[in-house]
Amino acid sequence: MTIKNRIPLVDLRTQYDNISTEIDSAIKKVLKKANFILGEEVQKFEKKFAEFCKARFSVAVANGTDALFITLKSLGIKNDDEVITSPNTFIGTTEAITLCGAKPVFVDIHEKTFTIDESKIERAITEKTKVILPVHLYGCMCDMIKISKIAKKYKLKVVEDACQAHGSLFKTMPPGHYSDAACFSFFPGKNLGAYGDGGAVVTNNRKLYEKIKKFRNHGRARKYIHEFEGMNSRMDTLQAAILLVKLKYLKKWIQKRNKIARIYTQLLSNIREIQPPVVPRHIYHSWHLYVIKTPFRDKLKNFLESKNIFCGIHYPIPLHLQPAYKYLGYKRGDFPVAEKLSKMILTLPIYPELEYKAQLKICNLIKRFFKNVSK
């Protein structure tokens, strides 16, 4: 909650306060019906979310990692297959790959957009490559036209990690349009966040949709008839009811995020030690996160937090250097852009309820910090 002398990275309390009547009513209705797993609200949310994403189908699941994993499994990804993705992402992206028994193959990122450098994808393709998994980091979509052309050339599938890209557009089209499927997370801090975990897959492929829908519910075609072994990744009805309420406000909230991002960029653009985010003209950014670059990242973060302004780092260690992936054999220097940026990136507070005076305070403190640094 934004209170005097304290500005959080994310403010979920104020958001709830603004829509609490609707949220409480939706929760109460579910409690009265007592249908807590895959209830009516789940089906309604799937329909509405598919419409929001301009997709034919949507399947609600338990979380974003499951969304990715189930989609890959439903596409037939198995042991010894390879999936190309970015080292600059949350580990859930690669966990979904390795849970299938497949191997993550990393490709470096663009310095300006933080997203996968599509010009380097082809050299990473081998006979074992089956999927390209681009990550729309911070709400900025990858170049899906170039990626889809590469996939078509090599007969590969494309699965978008859109867990941070609710409402983002590439050439007016959202995640899922240029690919086999797009996967979303409804972790509470996301642009569309549940009050717990949640996720979804959107696709225009009916056969894939039907496979994913069964997979998330133990491979079940109907009660006690299981066509294959799946898993339990069903969305709670309570979460679907909450998301249905929030979905009505999502476009408006993203518009506010865009306004906040523009103000940040305007106020910070004259500080030579900072590089504000760059948004290509053909991308509509949803601004899940507003991430600046500065060689003074750690000192600036400590300074701001000493003034009760809370920042984040997304992410401080690229995945190829994580202990969990030591077995892949990557070493420092393999992906120089991702490694360089991991030491420079700083996430500033951003949420629809962030007031201009709070932004002004943040930017004035940043300016004060760099005046002292330059001395």
C-alpha positions as CSV (number, residue, x, y, z in Angstrom):
1,M,0.0,0.0,0.0
2,T,1.3,3.5,-0.9
3,I,1.4,5.4,2.3
4,K,3.2,8.4,3.5
5,N,7.0,8.0,3.2
6,R,6.7,4.4,1.7
7,I,6.3,3.4,-1.9
8,P,6.1,-0.4,-2.6
9,L,7.2,-2.2,-5.7
10,V,3.7,-3.5,-6.2
11,D,0.5,-2.3,-4.4
12,L,-2.1,-5.1,-4.3
13,R,-4.0,-3.7,-1.3
14,T,-5.0,-0.5,-2.9
15,Q,-6.2,-2.4,-6.0
16,Y,-8.3,-4.6,-3.8
17,D,-9.8,-1.6,-1.9
18,N,-10.9,-0.1,-5.2
19,I,-12.8,-3.2,-6.3
20,S,-13.5,-4.9,-3.0
21,T,-17.3,-4.8,-3.3
22,E,-17.2,-6.7,-6.6
23,I,-14.5,-9.1,-5.4
24,D,-16.3,-9.9,-2.1
25,S,-19.5,-10.5,-3.9
26,A,-17.9,-12.9,-6.5
27,I,-16.2,-14.9,-3.7
28,K,-19.5,-15.1,-1.7
29,K,-21.3,-16.5,-4.7
30,V,-18.7,-19.3,-5.1
31,L,-18.9,-20.1,-1.4
32,K,-22.6,-20.4,-1.5
33,K,-22.5,-22.7,-4.5
34,A,-19.7,-24.7,-2.9
35,N,-18.3,-25.8,-6.3
36,F,-14.6,-25.1,-5.7
37,I,-12.8,-26.9,-8.5
38,L,-13.5,-26.2,-12.2
39,G,-16.8,-24.6,-11.4
40,E,-19.0,-22.5,-13.6
41,E,-16.7,-19.4,-13.1
42,V,-13.7,-21.3,-14.5
43,Q,-15.6,-21.9,-17.8
44,K,-16.8,-18.3,-17.9
45,F,-13.2,-17.0,-17.3
46,E,-11.8,-19.3,-20.0
47,K,-14.3,-17.9,-22.5
48,K,-13.7,-14.3,-21.5
49,F,-9.9,-14.6,-21.4
50,A,-9.9,-16.3,-24.9
51,E,-11.9,-13.3,-26.2
52,F,-9.4,-10.9,-24.5
53,C,-6.5,-12.7,-26.2
54,K,-8.3,-12.9,-29.6
55,A,-7.9,-16.6,-29.4
56,R,-10.3,-19.5,-30.2
57,F,-9.6,-21.4,-27.0
58,S,-8.3,-21.0,-23.4
59,V,-7.6,-23.5,-20.7
60,A,-7.3,-22.4,-17.1
61,V,-4.7,-24.2,-15.1
62,A,-3.1,-24.0,-11.6
63,N,-0.1,-21.7,-12.4
64,G,2.1,-20.3,-15.2
65,T,4.7,-23.0,-14.9
66,D,2.1,-25.7,-15.3
67,A,0.7,-23.8,-18.4
68,L,4.1,-24.1,-20.1
69,F,4.8,-27.7,-19.0
70,I,1.3,-29.0,-20.0
71,T,1.6,-27.2,-23.4
72,L,5.0,-28.7,-24.1
73,K,3.9,-32.2,-23.1
74,S,0.8,-31.9,-25.2
75,L,3.0,-31.0,-28.1
76,G,4.9,-34.3,-27.6
77,I,8.1,-32.9,-26.1
78,K,10.0,-35.7,-24.4
79,N,13.4,-36.9,-23.3
80,D,16.4,-35.6,-25.2
81,D,14.4,-33.1,-27.2
82,E,15.7,-29.5,-27.2
83,V,13.8,-26.3,-26.6
84,I,15.3,-22.9,-27.4
85,T,14.7,-20.0,-25.0
86,S,16.2,-17.1,-23.3
87,P,18.6,-17.1,-20.2
88,N,17.0,-13.9,-19.0
89,T,13.8,-15.2,-17.4
90,F,12.4,-16.7,-14.3
91,I,13.3,-20.4,-13.8
92,G,9.7,-21.5,-14.3
93,T,10.3,-21.2,-18.1
94,T,13.1,-23.8,-18.0
95,E,11.6,-25.9,-15.3
96,A,8.7,-26.6,-17.7
97,I,11.2,-27.8,-20.3
98,T,13.3,-30.0,-18.0
99,L,10.1,-31.5,-16.4
100,C,9.4,-32.9,-19.9
101,G,12.9,-34.5,-19.9
102,A,14.0,-32.0,-22.6
103,K,17.0,-29.7,-22.6
104,P,16.9,-25.9,-22.5
105,V,19.1,-24.3,-25.1
106,F,19.8,-20.7,-24.5
107,V,20.1,-17.8,-27.0
108,D,21.3,-14.3,-25.9
109,I,19.0,-11.3,-25.7
110,H,18.6,-7.9,-27.3
111,E,20.3,-5.2,-25.2
112,K,17.5,-2.7,-25.7
113,T,14.4,-4.9,-25.2
114,F,15.7,-7.7,-22.9
115,T,14.0,-10.2,-25.2
116,I,15.5,-13.1,-27.2
117,D,17.7,-12.1,-30.1
118,E,16.0,-13.8,-33.0
119,S,19.0,-13.3,-35.3
120,K,20.9,-15.8,-33.1
121,I,18.2,-18.5,-33.0
122,E,19.1,-20.4,-36.2
123,R,22.7,-21.1,-35.1
124,A,21.2,-22.8,-31.9
125,I,19.0,-25.2,-33.9
126,T,20.0,-28.9,-34.1
127,E,18.4,-32.1,-35.1
128,K,17.0,-32.4,-31.6
129,T,15.3,-29.0,-31.6
130,K,11.5,-29.2,-31.4
131,V,10.3,-25.9,-30.0
132,I,11.2,-22.2,-29.8
133,L,10.0,-20.7,-26.5
134,P,10.3,-16.9,-26.6
135,V,9.8,-15.0,-23.4
136,H,7.9,-11.7,-23.5
137,L,9.8,-10.3,-20.6
138,Y,8.4,-7.4,-18.5
139,G,5.5,-7.1,-21.0
140,C,7.5,-6.5,-24.1
141,M,6.8,-9.0,-26.9
142,C,9.5,-10.6,-28.9
143,D,9.6,-10.3,-32.7
144,M,7.0,-13.0,-33.3
145,I,6.9,-12.6,-37.1
146,K,10.7,-13.3,-37.4
147,I,10.5,-16.1,-34.9
148,S,7.5,-17.8,-36.6
149,K,9.3,-17.6,-39.9
150,I,12.3,-19.4,-38.4
151,A,10.0,-22.0,-36.9
152,K,8.2,-22.6,-40.2
153,K,11.6,-22.9,-42.0
154,Y,12.8,-25.7,-39.6
155,K,9.3,-27.2,-38.9
156,L,9.4,-26.3,-35.2
157,K,6.7,-25.5,-32.8
158,V,6.4,-22.1,-31.1
159,V,5.2,-21.7,-27.5
160,E,5.1,-18.2,-26.1
161,D,6.0,-17.5,-22.5
162,A,3.5,-14.7,-22.0
163,C,3.4,-14.9,-18.2
164,Q,4.4,-11.2,-18.0
165,A,2.5,-10.1,-21.1
166,H,-1.2,-9.9,-20.5
167,G,-2.5,-7.3,-22.9
168,S,0.7,-6.9,-24.8
169,L,0.6,-6.7,-28.6
170,F,3.0,-7.3,-31.5
171,K,1.8,-5.5,-34.7
172,T,-1.7,-5.2,-33.1
173,M,-1.9,-8.9,-32.2
174,P,-1.6,-10.5,-28.8
175,P,0.4,-13.6,-27.6
176,G,-1.0,-16.7,-29.2
177,H,-1.6,-15.3,-32.6
178,Y,1.7,-16.1,-34.2
179,S,2.4,-19.4,-32.3
180,D,1.0,-22.8,-31.5
181,A,0.1,-21.5,-28.0
182,A,0.8,-18.8,-25.4
183,C,1.0,-19.4,-21.7
184,F,0.1,-17.0,-18.9
185,S,0.6,-16.7,-15.2
186,F,-1.9,-15.1,-12.8
187,F,0.5,-14.8,-9.9
188,P,-0.9,-12.0,-7.7
189,G,1.7,-9.4,-8.8
190,K,0.9,-9.8,-12.6
191,N,-1.1,-7.3,-14.6
192,L,-4.0,-9.8,-14.2
193,G,-3.3,-11.4,-10.9
194,A,-5.3,-13.9,-8.8
195,Y,-5.4,-14.1,-5.0
196,G,-3.1,-17.1,-5.1
197,D,-1.7,-19.0,-8.1
198,G,-3.3,-19.5,-11.4
199,G,-2.4,-19.8,-15.1
200,A,-3.9,-20.3,-18.6
201,V,-3.0,-21.5,-22.1
202,V,-4.5,-19.9,-25.2
203,T,-4.4,-21.4,-28.6
204,N,-6.2,-21.5,-32.0
205,N,-5.5,-25.2,-32.5
206,R,-8.6,-27.3,-31.4
207,K,-6.6,-30.6,-31.2
208,L,-4.0,-29.0,-28.9
209,Y,-6.7,-27.3,-26.9
210,E,-8.5,-30.6,-26.3
211,K,-5.2,-32.4,-25.3
212,I,-4.3,-29.6,-22.8
213,K,-7.8,-29.5,-21.3
214,K,-7.6,-33.3,-20.6
215,F,-4.0,-33.1,-19.4
216,R,-4.7,-30.6,-16.7
217,N,-7.4,-32.9,-15.3
218,H,-5.6,-36.3,-15.1
219,G,-6.0,-37.1,-18.8
220,R,-9.7,-37.4,-18.2
221,A,-12.2,-37.5,-21.1
222,R,-15.1,-37.9,-18.7
223,K,-15.5,-39.0,-15.1
224,Y,-13.3,-42.1,-14.4
225,I,-12.3,-42.4,-18.1
226,H,-8.7,-41.5,-18.5
227,E,-7.3,-41.5,-22.1
228,F,-3.7,-40.9,-20.8
229,E,-1.8,-40.0,-17.7
230,G,-2.1,-36.3,-17.1
231,M,-1.7,-34.3,-13.9
232,N,-3.8,-32.3,-11.5
233,S,-3.5,-28.6,-12.6
234,R,-7.1,-27.4,-12.2
235,M,-7.9,-23.8,-11.5
236,D,-9.8,-23.1,-8.3
237,T,-13.3,-21.7,-8.9
238,L,-12.6,-18.9,-6.4
239,Q,-9.6,-17.7,-8.4
240,A,-11.6,-17.8,-11.6
241,A,-14.3,-15.7,-10.0
242,I,-11.7,-13.1,-8.8
243,L,-10.0,-13.1,-12.2
244,L,-13.4,-12.5,-13.9
245,V,-13.8,-9.3,-11.9
246,K,-10.3,-8.1,-12.6
247,L,-10.4,-8.9,-16.3
248,K,-13.0,-6.2,-16.8
249,Y,-10.5,-3.6,-15.6
250,L,-7.4,-5.0,-17.3
251,K,-7.3,-2.8,-20.4
252,K,-7.8,0.3,-18.3
253,W,-5.1,-0.7,-15.8
254,I,-2.7,-1.3,-18.7
255,Q,-3.5,2.1,-20.1
256,K,-2.6,3.6,-16.7
257,R,0.7,1.6,-16.7
258,N,1.5,3.0,-20.1
259,K,1.0,6.5,-18.8
260,I,3.1,5.8,-15.7
261,A,5.9,4.4,-18.0
262,R,5.8,7.5,-20.2
263,I,6.1,9.8,-17.2
264,Y,9.1,7.8,-15.8
265,T,10.8,7.9,-19.2
266,Q,10.2,11.6,-19.5
267,L,11.5,12.4,-16.0
268,L,14.5,10.2,-16.2
269,S,15.6,10.7,-19.8
270,N,18.1,13.5,-19.0
271,I,20.1,11.4,-16.5
272,R,23.1,10.2,-18.5
273,E,23.8,7.4,-16.0
274,I,20.4,5.8,-16.7
275,Q,19.0,4.1,-19.7
276,P,15.1,4.0,-19.6
277,P,13.4,1.1,-21.4
278,V,13.2,1.2,-25.2
279,V,9.9,0.1,-26.9
280,P,9.9,-0.7,-30.6
281,R,7.2,1.1,-32.5
282,H,5.3,-2.0,-33.5
283,I,5.0,-3.2,-29.9
284,Y,2.3,-2.3,-27.4
285,H,4.0,-2.8,-24.1
286,S,1.8,-3.8,-21.1
287,W,4.4,-2.7,-18.6
288,H,4.3,-5.5,-16.1
289,L,7.6,-4.1,-15.0
290,Y,9.4,-0.9,-15.6
291,V,13.1,-1.7,-15.8
292,I,15.9,0.8,-16.1
293,K,19.6,0.1,-16.7
294,T,22.4,1.8,-14.8
295,P,26.0,0.8,-13.8
296,F,25.2,2.1,-10.3
297,R,22.3,-0.4,-9.9
298,D,23.2,-1.7,-6.4
299,K,24.0,1.6,-4.9
300,L,20.9,3.2,-6.3
301,K,18.7,0.4,-5.1
302,N,20.2,0.7,-1.6
303,F,19.7,4.5,-1.6
304,L,16.1,4.3,-2.7
305,E,15.2,1.6,-0.2
306,S,16.8,3.7,2.5
307,K,14.2,6.3,1.5
308,N,11.4,3.6,1.7
309,I,11.1,3.2,-2.0
310,F,11.2,-0.5,-2.8
311,C,12.7,-1.7,-6.1
312,G,13.4,-5.2,-7.6
313,I,15.9,-7.0,-9.8
314,H,14.4,-9.2,-12.5
315,Y,16.7,-11.1,-12.7
316,P,20.1,-10.9,-10.9
317,I,21.5,-14.2,-12.2
318,P,21.0,-15.4,-15.8
319,L,19.7,-19.0,-15.9
320,H,22.8,-20.5,-17.6
321,L,24.8,-19.4,-14.5
322,Q,22.3,-20.8,-11.9
323,P,23.6,-23.7,-9.8
324,A,20.5,-25.7,-11.0
325,Y,21.8,-25.7,-14.6
326,K,25.5,-26.3,-14.0
327,Y,25.0,-29.7,-15.7
328,L,24.2,-28.0,-19.0
329,G,27.8,-27.0,-19.3
330,Y,27.4,-23.3,-19.9
331,K,30.0,-20.9,-18.6
332,R,30.4,-17.2,-17.8
333,G,30.8,-15.3,-21.1
334,D,28.5,-17.6,-23.2
335,F,25.7,-15.0,-23.3
336,P,27.4,-11.6,-22.7
337,V,24.4,-9.4,-23.2
338,A,22.3,-11.2,-20.6
339,E,25.3,-11.3,-18.2
340,K,26.0,-7.6,-18.7
341,L,22.4,-6.5,-18.2
342,S,21.9,-8.7,-15.1
343,K,24.3,-6.4,-13.3
344,M,22.6,-3.2,-14.5
345,I,18.8,-3.8,-14.4
346,L,16.6,-2.2,-11.7
347,T,12.8,-2.5,-11.5
348,L,11.1,0.7,-10.3
349,P,7.6,0.7,-8.7
350,I,4.8,0.4,-11.2
351,Y,1.1,-0.3,-10.7
352,P,-2.1,1.4,-11.9
353,E,-2.6,3.1,-8.6
354,L,0.8,4.8,-8.5
355,E,0.2,8.5,-8.1
356,Y,2.1,11.2,-10.0
357,K,3.4,12.7,-6.8
358,A,4.9,9.4,-5.8
359,Q,6.5,9.1,-9.2
360,L,7.9,12.6,-8.9
361,K,9.3,11.7,-5.5
362,I,11.0,8.6,-6.9
363,C,12.5,10.5,-9.9
364,N,13.7,13.4,-7.8
365,L,15.5,11.1,-5.4
366,I,17.1,9.3,-8.3
367,K,18.3,12.7,-9.6
368,R,19.6,13.6,-6.2
369,F,21.5,10.3,-6.0
370,F,23.2,10.9,-9.3
371,K,24.1,14.4,-8.5
372,N,26.1,13.1,-5.5
373,V,27.5,10.3,-7.6
374,S,28.8,12.7,-10.2
375,K,30.6,14.7,-7.5
